[in-house]
């Protein structure tokens, strides 16, 4: 075997071990779904930040980042370190983990330097996809629709 083959094999083993470790640590955590009330409260807070974006996009983006951390914390994800949050989210929400990376990178850059309103809008869209997925509808419906559907289900169950 030549050196490049050995390097590729070692990297493959490292990747497999990293994935196994992420799954193992994930299994030790107590990730839980949100209650209907929590989901409604988070969805309402998100809608407010989306409306806030029109007047103060940078502040709304910071608040969106905070809301993502809050919903992750409420569901039981550790929130201390960004890379750990990404690793944890990637287990349950692999389709939107890249959204999180992109949105967070724009938010961090926006704290150091000026970013365009278009970049802030792009970050909000990425956060919205992750946020909807974390609310546990798979990100399929708009957050506003999740609230409406949950309320309709609650009314139907009460009859």
CNS distance restraints for C-alpha pairs under 8 A (distance, minus, plus):
assign (resid   1 and name CA) (resid   5 and name CA) 6.22 0.50 0.50
assign (resid   1 and name CA) (resid   6 and name CA) 6.79 0.50 0.50
assign (resid   2 and name CA) (resid   6 and name CA) 6.52 0.50 0.50
assign (resid   3 and name CA) (resid   7 and name CA) 6.19 0.50 0.50
assign (resid   4 and name CA) (resid   8 and name CA) 6.18 0.50 0.50
assign (resid   5 and name CA) (resid   9 and name CA) 6.20 0.50 0.50
assign (resid   6 and name CA) (resid  10 and name CA) 6.10 0.50 0.50
assign (resid   7 and name CA) (resid  11 and name CA) 6.08 0.50 0.50
assign (resid   8 and name CA) (resid  12 and name CA) 6.12 0.50 0.50
assign (resid   9 and name CA) (resid  13 and name CA) 6.24 0.50 0.50
assign (resid  10 and name CA) (resid  14 and name CA) 6.19 0.50 0.50
assign (resid  11 and name CA) (resid  15 and name CA) 6.15 0.50 0.50
assign (resid  12 and name CA) (resid  16 and name CA) 6.21 0.50 0.50
assign (resid  13 and name CA) (resid  17 and name CA) 6.07 0.50 0.50
assign (resid  14 and name CA) (resid  18 and name CA) 6.04 0.50 0.50
assign (resid  15 and name CA) (resid  19 and name CA) 6.20 0.50 0.50
assign (resid  16 and name CA) (resid  20 and name CA) 6.12 0.50 0.50
assign (resid  17 and name CA) (resid  21 and name CA) 6.00 0.50 0.50
assign (resid  18 and name CA) (resid  22 and name CA) 6.14 0.50 0.50
assign (resid  19 and name CA) (resid  23 and name CA) 6.22 0.50 0.50
assign (resid  20 and name CA) (resid  24 and name CA) 6.05 0.50 0.50
assign (resid  21 and name CA) (resid  25 and name CA) 6.03 0.50 0.50
assign (resid  22 and name CA) (resid  26 and name CA) 5.92 0.50 0.50
assign (resid  22 and name CA) (resid  87 and name CA) 6.72 0.50 0.50
assign (resid  22 and name CA) (resid  88 and name CA) 6.96 0.50 0.50
assign (resid  22 and name CA) (resid  91 and name CA) 7.55 0.50 0.50
assign (resid  23 and name CA) (resid  27 and name CA) 6.13 0.50 0.50
assign (resid  23 and name CA) (resid  91 and name CA) 6.93 0.50 0.50
assign (resid  24 and name CA) (resid  28 and name CA) 6.59 0.50 0.50
assign (resid  25 and name CA) (resid  29 and name CA) 6.60 0.50 0.50
assign (resid  26 and name CA) (resid  88 and name CA) 6.57 0.50 0.50
assign (resid  26 and name CA) (resid  91 and name CA) 7.63 0.50 0.50
assign (resid  29 and name CA) (resid  76 and name CA) 7.23 0.50 0.50
assign (resid  29 and name CA) (resid  77 and name CA) 7.46 0.50 0.50
assign (resid  30 and name CA) (resid  76 and name CA) 5.80 0.50 0.50
assign (resid  30 and name CA) (resid  77 and name CA) 7.78 0.50 0.50
assign (resid  31 and name CA) (resid  75 and name CA) 5.48 0.50 0.50
assign (resid  31 and name CA) (resid  76 and name CA) 4.69 0.50 0.50
assign (resid  31 and name CA) (resid  77 and name CA) 6.26 0.50 0.50
assign (resid  32 and name CA) (resid  75 and name CA) 5.01 0.50 0.50
assign (resid  32 and name CA) (resid  76 and name CA) 6.29 0.50 0.50
assign (resid  33 and name CA) (resid  75 and name CA) 5.93 0.50 0.50
assign (resid  33 and name CA) (resid 135 and name CA) 7.90 0.50 0.50
assign (resid  33 and name CA) (resid 136 and name CA) 7.06 0.50 0.50
assign (resid  34 and name CA) (resid  38 and name CA) 5.77 0.50 0.50
assign (resid  34 and name CA) (resid  39 and name CA) 5.76 0.50 0.50
assign (resid  34 and name CA) (resid  74 and name CA) 7.29 0.50 0.50
assign (resid  34 and name CA) (resid  75 and name CA) 6.21 0.50 0.50
assign (resid  34 and name CA) (resid 135 and name CA) 6.93 0.50 0.50
assign (resid  34 and name CA) (resid 136 and name CA) 7.77 0.50 0.50
assign (resid  35 and name CA) (resid  39 and name CA) 6.07 0.50 0.50
assign (resid  36 and name CA) (resid  40 and name CA) 6.07 0.50 0.50
assign (resid  36 and name CA) (resid 150 and name CA) 7.11 0.50 0.50
assign (resid  37 and name CA) (resid  41 and name CA) 6.11 0.50 0.50
assign (resid  38 and name CA) (resid  42 and name CA) 6.09 0.50 0.50
assign (resid  39 and name CA) (resid  43 and name CA) 5.96 0.50 0.50
assign (resid  39 and name CA) (resid 135 and name CA) 6.01 0.50 0.50
assign (resid  39 and name CA) (resid 147 and name CA) 7.72 0.50 0.50
assign (resid  40 and name CA) (resid  44 and name CA) 6.02 0.50 0.50
assign (resid  40 and name CA) (resid 147 and name CA) 5.74 0.50 0.50
assign (resid  41 and name CA) (resid  45 and name CA) 6.17 0.50 0.50
assign (resid  42 and name CA) (resid  46 and name CA) 6.11 0.50 0.50
assign (resid  42 and name CA) (resid  67 and name CA) 7.61 0.50 0.50
assign (resid  42 and name CA) (resid  71 and name CA) 7.15 0.50 0.50
assign (resid  42 and name CA) (resid 135 and name CA) 7.99 0.50 0.50
assign (resid  43 and name CA) (resid  47 and name CA) 6.22 0.50 0.50
assign (resid  43 and name CA) (resid 135 and name CA) 7.86 0.50 0.50
assign (resid  43 and name CA) (resid 143 and name CA) 5.94 0.50 0.50
assign (resid  43 and name CA) (resid 144 and name CA) 6.89 0.50 0.50
assign (resid  43 and name CA) (resid 146 and name CA) 7.96 0.50 0.50
assign (resid  43 and name CA) (resid 147 and name CA) 6.74 0.50 0.50
assign (resid  44 and name CA) (resid  48 and name CA) 6.32 0.50 0.50
assign (resid  44 and name CA) (resid 144 and name CA) 7.86 0.50 0.50
assign (resid  45 and name CA) (resid  49 and name CA) 6.40 0.50 0.50
assign (resid  45 and name CA) (resid  67 and name CA) 7.89 0.50 0.50
assign (resid  46 and name CA) (resid  50 and name CA) 6.22 0.50 0.50
assign (resid  46 and name CA) (resid  64 and name CA) 7.13 0.50 0.50
assign (resid  46 and name CA) (resid  67 and name CA) 7.39 0.50 0.50
assign (resid  46 and name CA) (resid 143 and name CA) 7.91 0.50 0.50
assign (resid  47 and name CA) (resid  51 and name CA) 6.29 0.50 0.50
assign (resid  47 and name CA) (resid 143 and name CA) 7.63 0.50 0.50
assign (resid  47 and name CA) (resid 144 and name CA) 7.21 0.50 0.50
assign (resid  48 and name CA) (resid  52 and name CA) 6.02 0.50 0.50
assign (resid  49 and name CA) (resid  53 and name CA) 6.10 0.50 0.50
assign (resid  49 and name CA) (resid  60 and name CA) 5.36 0.50 0.50
assign (resid  49 and name CA) (resid  61 and name CA) 7.91 0.50 0.50
assign (resid  49 and name CA) (resid  63 and name CA) 6.93 0.50 0.50
assign (resid  49 and name CA) (resid  64 and name CA) 6.74 0.50 0.50
assign (resid  50 and name CA) (resid  54 and name CA) 7.48 0.50 0.50
assign (resid  50 and name CA) (resid  60 and name CA) 7.05 0.50 0.50
assign (resid  50 and name CA) (resid 124 and name CA) 7.93 0.50 0.50
assign (resid  51 and name CA) (resid  55 and name CA) 7.93 0.50 0.50
assign (resid  52 and name CA) (resid  56 and name CA) 6.08 0.50 0.50
assign (resid  52 and name CA) (resid  57 and name CA) 7.04 0.50 0.50
assign (resid  52 and name CA) (resid  60 and name CA) 5.82 0.50 0.50
assign (resid  53 and name CA) (resid  57 and name CA) 4.12 0.50 0.50
assign (resid  53 and name CA) (resid  58 and name CA) 7.48 0.50 0.50
assign (resid  53 and name CA) (resid  59 and name CA) 7.55 0.50 0.50
assign (resid  53 and name CA) (resid  60 and name CA) 5.05 0.50 0.50
assign (resid  53 and name CA) (resid  61 and name CA) 7.36 0.50 0.50
assign (resid  56 and name CA) (resid  60 and name CA) 6.14 0.50 0.50
assign (resid  57 and name CA) (resid  61 and name CA) 6.08 0.50 0.50
assign (resid  57 and name CA) (resid 117 and name CA) 6.98 0.50 0.50
assign (resid  57 and name CA) (resid 120 and name CA) 6.57 0.50 0.50
assign (resid  57 and name CA) (resid 121 and name CA) 7.63 0.50 0.50
assign (resid  58 and name CA) (resid  62 and name CA) 6.38 0.50 0.50
assign (resid  58 and name CA) (resid 110 and name CA) 7.44 0.50 0.50
assign (resid  58 and name CA) (resid 120 and name CA) 6.78 0.50 0.50
assign (resid  59 and name CA) (resid  63 and name CA) 6.19 0.50 0.50
assign (resid  60 and name CA) (resid  64 and name CA) 6.04 0.50 0.50
assign (resid  61 and name CA) (resid  65 and name CA) 6.27 0.50 0.50
assign (resid  61 and name CA) (resid 107 and name CA) 6.73 0.50 0.50
assign (resid  61 and name CA) (resid 120 and name CA) 6.81 0.50 0.50
assign (resid  61 and name CA) (resid 123 and name CA) 7.37 0.50 0.50
assign (resid  61 and name CA) (resid 124 and name CA) 6.26 0.50 0.50
assign (resid  62 and name CA) (resid  66 and name CA) 6.33 0.50 0.50
assign (resid  62 and name CA) (resid 107 and name CA) 6.70 0.50 0.50
assign (resid  63 and name CA) (resid  67 and name CA) 6.06 0.50 0.50
assign (resid  64 and name CA) (resid  68 and name CA) 6.22 0.50 0.50
assign (resid  64 and name CA) (resid 124 and name CA) 7.23 0.50 0.50
assign (resid  64 and name CA) (resid 127 and name CA) 6.87 0.50 0.50
assign (resid  65 and name CA) (resid  69 and name CA) 6.48 0.50 0.50
assign (resid  65 and name CA) (resid 104 and name CA) 7.18 0.50 0.50
assign (resid  65 and name CA) (resid 107 and name CA) 7.69 0.50 0.50
assign (resid  65 and name CA) (resid 127 and name CA) 7.34 0.50 0.50
assign (resid  66 and name CA) (resid  70 and name CA) 6.18 0.50 0.50
assign (resid  67 and name CA) (resid  71 and name CA) 6.14 0.50 0.50
assign (resid  68 and name CA) (resid  72 and name CA) 6.12 0.50 0.50
assign (resid  68 and name CA) (resid 127 and name CA) 7.48 0.50 0.50
assign (resid  68 and name CA) (resid 130 and name CA) 7.83 0.50 0.50
assign (resid  68 and name CA) (resid 131 and name CA) 6.08 0.50 0.50
assign (resid  69 and name CA) (resid  73 and name CA) 6.03 0.50 0.50
assign (resid  69 and name CA) (resid  79 and name CA) 6.27 0.50 0.50
assign (resid  70 and name CA) (resid  74 and name CA) 6.09 0.50 0.50
assign (resid  71 and name CA) (resid  75 and name CA) 6.18 0.50 0.50
assign (resid  71 and name CA) (resid 131 and name CA) 7.88 0.50 0.50
assign (resid  71 and name CA) (resid 134 and name CA) 7.09 0.50 0.50
assign (resid  71 and name CA) (resid 135 and name CA) 7.70 0.50 0.50
assign (resid  72 and name CA) (resid  76 and name CA) 6.32 0.50 0.50
assign (resid  72 and name CA) (resid  77 and name CA) 5.18 0.50 0.50
assign (resid  72 and name CA) (resid  78 and name CA) 7.46 0.50 0.50
assign (resid  72 and name CA) (resid  79 and name CA) 7.06 0.50 0.50
assign (resid  72 and name CA) (resid 134 and name CA) 7.23 0.50 0.50
assign (resid  73 and name CA) (resid  77 and name CA) 5.19 0.50 0.50
assign (resid  73 and name CA) (resid  78 and name CA) 6.30 0.50 0.50
assign (resid  73 and name CA) (resid  79 and name CA) 6.25 0.50 0.50
assign (resid  77 and name CA) (resid  85 and name CA) 7.16 0.50 0.50
assign (resid  77 and name CA) (resid  88 and name CA) 6.99 0.50 0.50
assign (resid  78 and name CA) (resid  84 and name CA) 7.52 0.50 0.50
assign (resid  78 and name CA) (resid  85 and name CA) 6.56 0.50 0.50
assign (resid  79 and name CA) (resid  84 and name CA) 7.51 0.50 0.50
assign (resid  79 and name CA) (resid  85 and name CA) 5.84 0.50 0.50
assign (resid  80 and name CA) (resid  84 and name CA) 7.72 0.50 0.50
assign (resid  80 and name CA) (resid  85 and name CA) 7.72 0.50 0.50
assign (resid  81 and name CA) (resid  85 and name CA) 6.24 0.50 0.50
assign (resid  82 and name CA) (resid  86 and name CA) 6.22 0.50 0.50
assign (resid  83 and name CA) (resid  87 and name CA) 6.19 0.50 0.50
assign (resid  84 and name CA) (resid  88 and name CA) 6.10 0.50 0.50
assign (resid  85 and name CA) (resid  89 and name CA) 6.00 0.50 0.50
assign (resid  86 and name CA) (resid  90 and name CA) 5.98 0.50 0.50
assign (resid  86 and name CA) (resid  97 and name CA) 6.45 0.50 0.50
assign (resid  86 and name CA) (resid 100 and name CA) 7.37 0.50 0.50
assign (resid  86 and name CA) (resid 101 and name CA) 7.48 0.50 0.50
assign (resid  87 and name CA) (resid  91 and name CA) 6.94 0.50 0.50
assign (resid  88 and name CA) (resid  92 and name CA) 7.45 0.50 0.50
assign (resid  89 and name CA) (resid  93 and name CA) 5.43 0.50 0.50
assign (resid  89 and name CA) (resid  94 and name CA) 7.00 0.50 0.50
assign (resid  89 and name CA) (resid  97 and name CA) 6.45 0.50 0.50
assign (resid  90 and name CA) (resid  94 and name CA) 4.39 0.50 0.50
assign (resid  90 and name CA) (resid  95 and name CA) 7.87 0.50 0.50
assign (resid  90 and name CA) (resid  96 and name CA) 7.86 0.50 0.50
assign (resid  90 and name CA) (resid  97 and name CA) 5.53 0.50 0.50
assign (resid  93 and name CA) (resid  97 and name CA) 6.31 0.50 0.50
assign (resid  93 and name CA) (resid 130 and name CA) 7.99 0.50 0.50
assign (resid  93 and name CA) (resid 133 and name CA) 7.05 0.50 0.50
assign (resid  93 and name CA) (resid 134 and name CA) 7.83 0.50 0.50
assign (resid  94 and name CA) (resid  98 and name CA) 7.91 0.50 0.50
assign (resid  96 and name CA) (resid 100 and name CA) 6.64 0.50 0.50
assign (resid  96 and name CA) (resid 129 and name CA) 6.61 0.50 0.50
assign (resid  96 and name CA) (resid 130 and name CA) 5.49 0.50 0.50
assign (resid  96 and name CA) (resid 133 and name CA) 7.62 0.50 0.50
assign (resid  97 and name CA) (resid 101 and name CA) 6.54 0.50 0.50
assign (resid  97 and name CA) (resid 130 and name CA) 7.21 0.50 0.50
assign (resid  98 and name CA) (resid 102 and name CA) 6.24 0.50 0.50
assign (resid  99 and name CA) (resid 103 and name CA) 6.04 0.50 0.50
assign (resid  99 and name CA) (resid 126 and name CA) 4.65 0.50 0.50
assign (resid  99 and name CA) (resid 127 and name CA) 6.57 0.50 0.50
assign (resid  99 and name CA) (resid 129 and name CA) 7.10 0.50 0.50
assign (resid  99 and name CA) (resid 130 and name CA) 6.60 0.50 0.50
assign (resid 100 and name CA) (resid 104 and name CA) 5.90 0.50 0.50
assign (resid 100 and name CA) (resid 126 and name CA) 6.45 0.50 0.50
assign (resid 100 and name CA) (resid 127 and name CA) 6.18 0.50 0.50
assign (resid 100 and name CA) (resid 130 and name CA) 6.45 0.50 0.50
assign (resid 101 and name CA) (resid 105 and name CA) 6.04 0.50 0.50
assign (resid 102 and name CA) (resid 106 and name CA) 6.35 0.50 0.50
assign (resid 102 and name CA) (resid 123 and name CA) 6.78 0.50 0.50
assign (resid 102 and name CA) (resid 126 and name CA) 7.10 0.50 0.50
assign (resid 103 and name CA) (resid 107 and name CA) 6.19 0.50 0.50
assign (resid 103 and name CA) (resid 122 and name CA) 7.44 0.50 0.50
assign (resid 103 and name CA) (resid 123 and name CA) 4.15 0.50 0.50
assign (resid 103 and name CA) (resid 124 and name CA) 6.88 0.50 0.50
assign (resid 103 and name CA) (resid 126 and name CA) 5.61 0.50 0.50
assign (resid 103 and name CA) (resid 127 and name CA) 5.97 0.50 0.50
assign (resid 104 and name CA) (resid 108 and name CA) 6.06 0.50 0.50
assign (resid 104 and name CA) (resid 123 and name CA) 7.46 0.50 0.50
assign (resid 105 and name CA) (resid 109 and name CA) 6.07 0.50 0.50
assign (resid 106 and name CA) (resid 110 and name CA) 5.95 0.50 0.50
assign (resid 106 and name CA) (resid 115 and name CA) 7.73 0.50 0.50
assign (resid 106 and name CA) (resid 119 and name CA) 7.07 0.50 0.50
assign (resid 106 and name CA) (resid 120 and name CA) 7.08 0.50 0.50
assign (resid 106 and name CA) (resid 123 and name CA) 6.34 0.50 0.50
assign (resid 107 and name CA) (resid 111 and name CA) 6.53 0.50 0.50
assign (resid 107 and name CA) (resid 120 and name CA) 7.65 0.50 0.50
assign (resid 107 and name CA) (resid 123 and name CA) 7.34 0.50 0.50
assign (resid 108 and name CA) (resid 112 and name CA) 6.86 0.50 0.50
assign (resid 109 and name CA) (resid 113 and name CA) 5.98 0.50 0.50
assign (resid 109 and name CA) (resid 114 and name CA) 7.78 0.50 0.50
assign (resid 109 and name CA) (resid 115 and name CA) 7.35 0.50 0.50
assign (resid 110 and name CA) (resid 114 and name CA) 5.62 0.50 0.50
assign (resid 110 and name CA) (resid 115 and name CA) 5.47 0.50 0.50
assign (resid 115 and name CA) (resid 119 and name CA) 6.36 0.50 0.50
assign (resid 115 and name CA) (resid 120 and name CA) 6.99 0.50 0.50
assign (resid 116 and name CA) (resid 120 and name CA) 6.40 0.50 0.50
assign (resid 117 and name CA) (resid 121 and name CA) 6.08 0.50 0.50
assign (resid 118 and name CA) (resid 122 and name CA) 6.16 0.50 0.50
assign (resid 119 and name CA) (resid 123 and name CA) 6.20 0.50 0.50
assign (resid 120 and name CA) (resid 124 and name CA) 6.25 0.50 0.50
assign (resid 121 and name CA) (resid 125 and name CA) 6.30 0.50 0.50
assign (resid 122 and name CA) (resid 126 and name CA) 6.35 0.50 0.50
assign (resid 123 and name CA) (resid 127 and name CA) 6.09 0.50 0.50
assign (resid 124 and name CA) (resid 128 and name CA) 5.94 0.50 0.50
assign (resid 125 and name CA) (resid 129 and name CA) 6.41 0.50 0.50
assign (resid 126 and name CA) (resid 130 and name CA) 6.54 0.50 0.50
assign (resid 127 and name CA) (resid 131 and name CA) 5.86 0.50 0.50
assign (resid 128 and name CA) (resid 132 and name CA) 5.96 0.50 0.50
assign (resid 129 and name CA) (resid 133 and name CA) 6.27 0.50 0.50
assign (resid 129 and name CA) (resid 139 and name CA) 5.68 0.50 0.50
assign (resid 130 and name CA) (resid 134 and name CA) 6.12 0.50 0.50
assign (resid 130 and name CA) (resid 139 and name CA) 7.07 0.50 0.50
assign (resid 131 and name CA) (resid 135 and name CA) 6.24 0.50 0.50
assign (resid 131 and name CA) (resid 139 and name CA) 7.60 0.50 0.50
assign (resid 132 and name CA) (resid 136 and name CA) 6.76 0.50 0.50
assign (resid 132 and name CA) (resid 137 and name CA) 6.52 0.50 0.50
assign (resid 132 and name CA) (resid 138 and name CA) 6.71 0.50 0.50
assign (resid 132 and name CA) (resid 139 and name CA) 4.49 0.50 0.50
assign (resid 132 and name CA) (resid 140 and name CA) 7.68 0.50 0.50
assign (resid 132 and name CA) (resid 141 and name CA) 7.62 0.50 0.50
assign (resid 132 and name CA) (resid 142 and name CA) 7.25 0.50 0.50
assign (resid 132 and name CA) (resid 143 and name CA) 5.90 0.50 0.50
assign (resid 133 and name CA) (resid 137 and name CA) 5.70 0.50 0.50
assign (resid 133 and name CA) (resid 138 and name CA) 4.36 0.50 0.50
assign (resid 133 and name CA) (resid 139 and name CA) 4.19 0.50 0.50
assign (resid 133 and name CA) (resid 140 and name CA) 7.80 0.50 0.50
assign (resid 134 and name CA) (resid 138 and name CA) 7.46 0.50 0.50
assign (resid 134 and name CA) (resid 139 and name CA) 7.82 0.50 0.50
assign (resid 135 and name CA) (resid 139 and name CA) 7.97 0.50 0.50
assign (resid 137 and name CA) (resid 141 and name CA) 7.10 0.50 0.50
assign (resid 137 and name CA) (resid 146 and name CA) 7.30 0.50 0.50
assign (resid 141 and name CA) (resid 145 and name CA) 6.01 0.50 0.50
assign (resid 141 and name CA) (resid 146 and name CA) 6.25 0.50 0.50
assign (resid 142 and name CA) (resid 146 and name CA) 6.50 0.50 0.50
assign (resid 143 and name CA) (resid 147 and name CA) 6.57 0.50 0.50
assign (resid 144 and name CA) (resid 148 and name CA) 6.52 0.50 0.50
assign (resid 145 and name CA) (resid 149 and name CA) 6.00 0.50 0.50
assign (resid 146 and name CA) (resid 150 and name CA) 6.03 0.50 0.50
assign (resid 147 and name CA) (resid 151 and name CA) 6.22 0.50 0.50
assign (resid 148 and name CA) (resid 152 and name CA) 6.21 0.50 0.50
assign (resid 149 and name CA) (resid 153 and name CA) 6.13 0.50 0.50
assign (resid 150 and name CA) (resid 154 and name CA) 6.14 0.50 0.50
assign (resid 151 and name CA) (resid 155 and name CA) 6.20 0.50 0.50
assign (resid 152 and name CA) (resid 156 and name CA) 6.16 0.50 0.50
assign (resid 153 and name CA) (resid 157 and name CA) 6.07 0.50 0.50
assign (resid 154 and name CA) (resid 158 and name CA) 6.22 0.50 0.50
assign (resid 155 and name CA) (resid 159 and name CA) 6.67 0.50 0.50
